[in-house]
């Protein structure tokens, strides 16, 4: 998760906690006030009902028995209430004036309903409900929970009688469901306020994160200059400049000097190694940590009977089969990580003659973890005693350069997050104030994006690539690549032809990486013919391999730069990045394949990409996926 996303989540989380706390406090206060008011209203309403009923019943009693005859007995009162036909309507009229009362009942001493606002209840035992006093003593949270879930109703009971002996009881039932309906508008307003507060917090989080992560143009320019090997010129920090920016620029200056020196050393070392390998009489081969060949001397061509470009990218077991004495010794030494020194072995050369060679296997390791970075293999005549300690030292320094490149990329990327954070803060503060400044800030944003791609490129070439192997037909992949470049080729007057084998060519490889590798070569071919020409793409099978041939009629590649075209960042185009062919070379190597080319100045260039075919043939369904 990016730092920008974390900042947004932190702000929203804090706002959510604050809004939730305030909402709960407001809800508690609201509920407490509502329930206290409800208790007072319930008691007051019940007293009003008692007064009206007593007046009505006294009138009825006076009509039935004159005052001279004495007071009515409890049984007479009960009978009078049962026979009063107007009483249920009166109770119903009283019920209609309240929003929370569901029923008004008159009960005798035994709990039987004598009269009710619901006539169907008359004559039935009164159902048990909790009293208002018990309900009010539960506390506001429990009362609120019961109201929201529609819990048990509660009642207010008032006795009616003379002296200590009640004649009957008036019970008013209150519904928690109806109480909830009175609370819902206030809760709805509270929820709406909380919702808009959260929306405001989310908007604040976006604005704050955008403001904090605004990129810096000169940081991007400094990193670009470092990548190009230029020297950074120290400058005086501006007023009110954040300390993080000043610290980063100072660190970039130090890293730039280190990287520039390391790059110059690497170029010098590479040139010396190439010259040394050309002059060595012994065959020298350098393998990476995955046991793929990355460098070989000219003597290896004569000894192994293959061209260097053909061998590059091949696995160690392909160049030295374990079935032979030489292959068994080398593969066993690599597997056990046991170096070999001057091991005499006889190998067959042209004509079937046996040549005695001395085999040396050394391992390049990181310090102090002692992880294997590569394997150094040398084959020399038994009579030759030339030492190769300098070559081992060169290989170790090249490995150190690779680690330094990865370190530079990480050192740049780590403080970049802090810079972007403060830059986005600056964007929010200046938003809407100065359109010219906003355009400059947008330019900085685009530059930081490109800067991120540069850093990722550094990291991609210093860490292993995880391949996603799938089974597909190379013919279909070549067709897709052809269709992608046809519009651009047609605009330049280029005639594109494709020739594929009649039988399926199954490849088990990372389809996206292979597609990108082919596309890099084809796009270069199209760009090499701005005035039109002919582009030929051929996909065939030969010796258990899929061979992709890409030929153009461009200006060709000069002889003096042919050994550099697969180098990272090497380009002859004004707007080129120098990544395409380097990436293609690496992708082909990772799949156990090889890439080679021939070129004639003024006539064009032809690339050959060889990839091992999959052992299992493609099914009909897989051919069309």
N, C-alpha and C positions, 0 to 999 in steps of 0.2 A: 504494500500500500504506500502510495507516495506521501511525502510530507504535506503537500497541499491538501490532499484528502483528509489526512489526520487532523490538520488544523480546522478544517470545516466541521468534521465530526466532533471535535472537542468543543467548539463554540456552540454547535447545535445541542450537544449533550448537556453543557452547562445551562443553556437557556431552557432546555426541557426540564431539568431538575428544578430550576428556579420557578418556572411557570407551574409545574406540578405542585410544588410546595405552597406557592401562593394560592393556587386554585383550591387545594385541600383546606387551607386555612379559611379562605372565603366561604367555601362550602360548609365548613363547620360552623362558622359564625352565622351564615344564612339559615342553616338547619336549626341551630339552637334558638335563634330569634323566632323562626316560623313555628317551632314546636311549643315554645313558651306562649306565643300568641294564640296558638291553637288550643292549648289547655285553658287559657283564660276565656277564650270564646266559647269553648265547649261547656265550661261551667256556667257562664253567663246565659248561653242559649238554653241549657237544661233548666235553669231557674225560671227563665221566661216561659218555657213549656210547662213547668210545674204550676206557675201562677195562672196561666190560661186554662189549664185542665182543672185546677181546683175551682176556679170561678165557674166553669161550665158544669162541673159535677155538682156543685152546691146548688146551682139553679135547678138542675134535674132532680136533686134530692128534695128541694123545697116543693116542687110540683108534685112529687110522689107522696111525701109525708109532711104535713105541717110541722112547724117548729114546736107547737104545743105538745106534740106526741113524743118528743124526746129525740136524741140522736139515733142515727141508723147503726145497726150492728155491722160488724165486718162482713158477714155473709150477705147482708142486704146491700152493702156497697158493691160487693162483687157481682151480685145479680143485677144491680142497677147498671153497672158498667157493661156487662155482657149484653143487656137488652137495649142499650143506647145505640141506635142506628146512626146517629149523627156523629158519634165519637170517632169512628174510623176516618170519615171524611175530614173532620177537624184535624186529626193527627196527620193526614196526608197533606193538608194545606200548610201545616207547620213545617212538615218535611221539605216542601218545595222551596221554602225560603232559605235553605242552607245548602252549601256546595259540598259539605263533608258528611252530613248525617245520612245514613242509609235506612234507618228504621227507628220509630218511636213506639215503645211498648208500655203497657200498664200491666203489672204483675201482682198476683196475690201473694200471701205469705208462703205458700208452697212452691212458688216459682212458676206457676202456670200463667200463660199469657191470657189476660182477660180481654184486652183490646190492643190493636196494633194498626200502624199506618199501612201495613200489609195484611188485609183481612184474612188471608190464608193462614196466618200464624195463630189466629185466635184459637184458644182451646188447647194449644200444644205446649209442652214444657219449654221453657226458655233455654236456648243454647248457651253454653258457658263461654264467656269471653273475658279477657283481662280488663281490669278497671283502668280508668284514666290515671289514677295515682300510680298503679304498678307500671303502666306503660311509660309514664313520664320519668320514673326513677331509673330507667335503663341507661340513660345517657344518650347524648345526641347522636353518636356514631351508630349505636345499635338501633336507635329509633329510625335513623336515615336508612340503614340497611333493610329494616322491615318494610319501610314505606316504599323503597325502590323495587323490592322484589314482590310487593303485594302480600305482606304477611298477615298475621292474625289481626282482626278488628279489635276495638276497645270500646268501653261503654262508661257512661256516667249514670249512676243510680241515686235517686233521691226518694226517701220515704215520705209518705203523706199519712198523717193521722193526728190523733189528739192524745196529748200526754206522752207516755213512753211507749204506748201500744200503737204501731203503725197499722193503718187500715189497708193500704196497698202501696206499691212502689212504682215510680216512674223511671223507666230505663231508656236512655237515648244512646243508640249504637252509631259509632263513627267508623268509617271505612278507611283503611290505609291506602287503598287504591285511589279514593277520591282525594285524600290528602296529597298523594303523589301528583295528581293533576294540578293542584295549586302550586306545587313546587317546580314542576317541569319548566314553566317559562323562565324562572330565575336560573335554573340549572342550565337551560339552553343558552341564555345570555352569557353565563359564566363559561360554558364550553366554547361559545363563539369567540369570546375574548381570548381564551387560551389558544385557540386555533390560530387566530391572527397574530398572536404573540409569537407562536412558533414559526409562522411564515416570515415574520419580521426578523426573527433570529436566523432563519435559513438564508434570507437575503443578506443579512449582515455578515454571515459566515462566508458567503460567496464573494462579497465585496472585499472583506478583509483578506481572504486568501489570494484573490486576484491582485490586490494591492501589495501584498507581502511577497509575491512571487514574480514581480516584474523583472525581466532580465536586463543585463547591462551590455551595451554595445561594445564598449572597449574591452570588456572581459572576453567577449567572443573573438574580437580582433586579435587580442593577445594570444589566445589559444590557437587561432588559425596561423599566426606567425610562428608559434612554437612548432606546429605540425609541419610548416614549410621550412623549418630550420633557420629562421631569421632570429636576430638578436633583439630582445626587448630593450627599449630605451627608458631608463628611470624617469619618472615625472613627479612633480610636486603635487601632493594631494589637495583637492579642492576644499573650500570651506564647507562646513556642515556635511561633509562626506561621511557615510557610515564607517565605523572602524572595521567592519567585516570586509568592506570593499578594499580598503587600504591594505589590510592583512592579506587578502587574496592576491592582490596585484604584486605585493612583495614576494609571496610564495610562487606566483607564476614566473616572476623574473628569475628566481633561483632555479625553478624547474626547467625554465627555458634554456638557461645556460647549461644545466646538466644534460638536458636532452639533446641540445645542439652539439655539445661535445661528444655525447654517446653516439649520435647519428653519424658524425664525421668519422669517429673511430670505426663504427660498423661498416660504413662504405669503404673505408680504407682497408679494413680487415677482410671484407668480402672480396675486394679486388686482389688483395695479396693471396687469399686462399685460392681463388680461381686461377691465378698465375701459378701458384704452387702446385695445384692439382694437375695443371697442364704439363708441368715440367717433371713431375714425379714419374719414375719408371714403374712404381708399384701401383696396383689398383686400390684406390681409396673410395669407400662408400660410407655415407653418413645417413643414418635412419632416425626418424623422430620417435617419440615415445610410443606411438602406435605401430612401430616397425615398418613404416613406409619410407621408401628411399626419397631423400630430399636433396642430395648432392652426390655427385660421382665424378671421378677423374677420367681423363681420356683413356688411360691405360685399362680401365674397367671395360671399355668397349671391346678391346682386342681379347681380353681374357675371358669375358663372358659371352662374346659373340653377339651383342646387342648394342644399339645406339643409346646414348645417354638419355635423350628425350623419350625414348621408348621405355627405358627402365624407370624414369622418375615417377614416383607415385606407386610403384609396384611394392607388394608386400615382400618382406624378407624371405618368407617360405617359397614365394614364386621364383625369386632370383636364385635361391639356394635350396632346391628341393630336399627334404629330409631323407629321401631314398638314396641320395648320394653320400659318399663319405664326407665331402666338404660340407654339404647341407646339414647332415646329422650333427657334425661338430659345432657349427655355428648356431643352429636352432637350439641345441641342447645348452650351449653356453648362455644364450639369451634367456631361455626359460629358467635356468638355475641362477642367473645373474652371477655367473662365474667367468671372470675374464680369461681370455686365452692370450698367450704370449709366445710367438715364434713356434707355433705348432706345425710340424712338417706334414703335409698331405699331398698326395699325387692327384692331379686333375687332368682330364682329357682336354686337349686343345684341337684346333683345326688339323685334320689329317689323322686323328686318332692317336697322336703322340701323347705320352704322359709327361706332364711337367710338374716338378716338385716345387711347391710354394710353401711359404711360411705364413700361417694365418694368425692374425692378431685381432682380438675383440676387446674393446674397451667400452665402458659405460659412462655417459655424462649424467651427473647427479646434482640435484639442488642441495644447498647447505642451509640449515643443518638437518632438514627433514630426510635427506638422502633419497628423494624421489627420483626415479629414472627419467631424465629429460630426452635421452636419445642413445643411440648405439653407434659406435665407430668401428668399422670393419676395414681391415687392410690386408691385401694379398700381394706378396712379393716373392721374387725368385729366392731360392734357398741361398744363393751366393750373394744376395744383396743385403747389406747391413746398414742401410741408411735409416737413421732414426726419424721418427715422425712426432716427436714430442711437441714441436711447434704447432703442428696441425691440431693436436688435442687441445692445446692452449687456446687456439683460435676458436675451436668449437665451443669451449667453455665460455669464452667471452661473448660469442654470438648468443648463447643461451642467456647470459647475463643481460645482454641488450634486450632480449625478448621480455625478461622479467621487468627491466626498467621501463619498457614501453607500457606494460600493464600497470606498473606503479604510477607512472605519470598520469595515465588516464584516470585512475582511482583518486589520486591526489587532486585532480582538477574537478572531478565530479562531486566529491564530498562537500567542499565549501560552496559549490554552485547552488545547492539547495538553499543555504542560508541567504545567499545573494538574491535568489529569485524571490524568497519570502519577503525581504525588505523592499524589493522592487515592486511587488504587487501592492504593498502598503502605499508606496509612492503613487501608483496609478490611481488608487481610490481617492487619495487626498487631492490630486490634480484633476479629477474627472469633471468635465464640464467647464473648467476654468480657462484653458488655453488650447484650442484645437490644434495649433501647431505643435505644442508639446505632446499632445496625445498621439499625433502622427509619428513623432520621433520615438515615443514609447512603443508604438506598434512596430516600428522598424526594429527596435531592440528586441521585441518579442520574437519576431521572425529570425533574428540573428541567434537568439538563444536556442531556438529549435534546431537550426543548422549546427550550432555548437554541440548540441546533444547527439546529433548524428555522428559528428566527428569523434566524440568520446566513445560512442558505442562501437564505431569502427575499430578504434584502438583495442577495445575490450574483446571484440569478436575475433581479432587475430591473435589474441593471447590466451584464450580459453578454449577448451574442447567444444566441438559442435555436436549437439545431440541430434542424431539422424532419425527420421520417421520413415521407416522402410515400408513400402507398399509394392504390390505387383502390378505392373502396367505395361502397355505396348509402346515401345519406343517410336513406332511409326505414327501413332496418334499424337504423341507429344510433339514430334517434329512438325506435324500438320498444324497444331495449335500455334507453335512459334511462328510458322510461316504466315498464318492468317493475321497474327498480331502486327507483323512488319509490312504486310502488303500495302496498306493505305499510304504509309510514309514512303515506301519504295515507288509506288505508282506516281506520287507527287514529284519525285525526282527523275522520273523516266527510267526506272530500273525494272528490268524483266526478271521476275523471280520464278524459278523452276524448282520442283521437288521430285526426287526419284527415290521411291521406297521399295523395300523387298516385298515379294508377294506373300511370304509367310510371316506370321507374327514374330516380333522380336521382344520376348519377355525380359523385362528388367526388374530386379528387386532392389529398389533404391528409394531415396527421398525424392519424390516426384517434383515437389516445388523447387528444391535446390537444383536438380538436373535441368528443369525448365529454365530457371534463371541463368544457369551456366550457358546453355545453348543460346538463350536470348541475348546475353552479353556479346557473344561472338557474332551473331547475325546482325545485331544493331551496329556494331563496329564496322561490319562489311557494308551496310547501307550508308553509313556516314562517310565511308571512304570513297563513295561514288556520287559526289554532289551533282555531276553533270550526266548522270545516267550510266547504264552499263548492264551487266548480266550477273545475277546472283544465283548460284547453283547450290542446292541442298540435297545431299544424298544420304540415305540411311540403309545400310546393307549389313550382311553377316559374313564374318570371315574368321575361321579358326576358333569358334566358340565365343567370339566377341561381337558386340554391336559396334559398328564403325560409322560415325557421323562425319561426313565430309562437307565443309562449307567453303566455297570458292567465290571470290569476287574479282572484278576487273579494275580495282583501285590502283593507286600509285605504288603499292608495294611497301615493304618495310626495309629501310636502309640496313646494310650489314652491321654498321657500328652500334645499332641499338637493339638488335634482335635478341641479345642475351638479357635485355632489361625489360622486355614487354610484360613479363609476368611478375615484376616487382610491384609491391604495394606503393601507390601514389605516383608511379611513373606514368606519364601521359605525354603525348605529342599534340593533343588537341587543346585549344585555347580555353575551353570551358570543361575539359575533362577532369574527372576526379582521380583517375589512376587506380580505381578499385575494381572495375569490371573484370579484366582479365586475371588479376590476382585472385579474385573470388572464384572465378571459373577454374583456375588451376587448383585451388584448394579443394573445391567441391569434387572435382574429378579424382584428386588424390584420395579423398575420404572414401570414395566408392571403389577404390582399388583399380582405377582406370589410369589412362595416360592421355596427354594432350601434346600434340606436335604440330609444326607448321613448316611450310616452305613458302618462300616469297621471292619474286623477281621484280626489281624496281622498274616501274613503268608498265608492268604486265598484270600485276595482281598478287593476291595471297590466298593460300589454301590451308585451312586448319583441319586436322584429323583428331577426333575425340574417340577413344576406344574405351568401352565399358564392358565388363563381364556379363554375359547373359545369365538369367536365372535358370536353375536346374529344372524347375517345374514349369511345364508349358502353360500358356494362358488358356482358360476355359472361354467358351463363347460369350458368357455373361461378362467376364472380366475384360474382354477385348473392347467392350462398348461402355465401360464405366470410366 
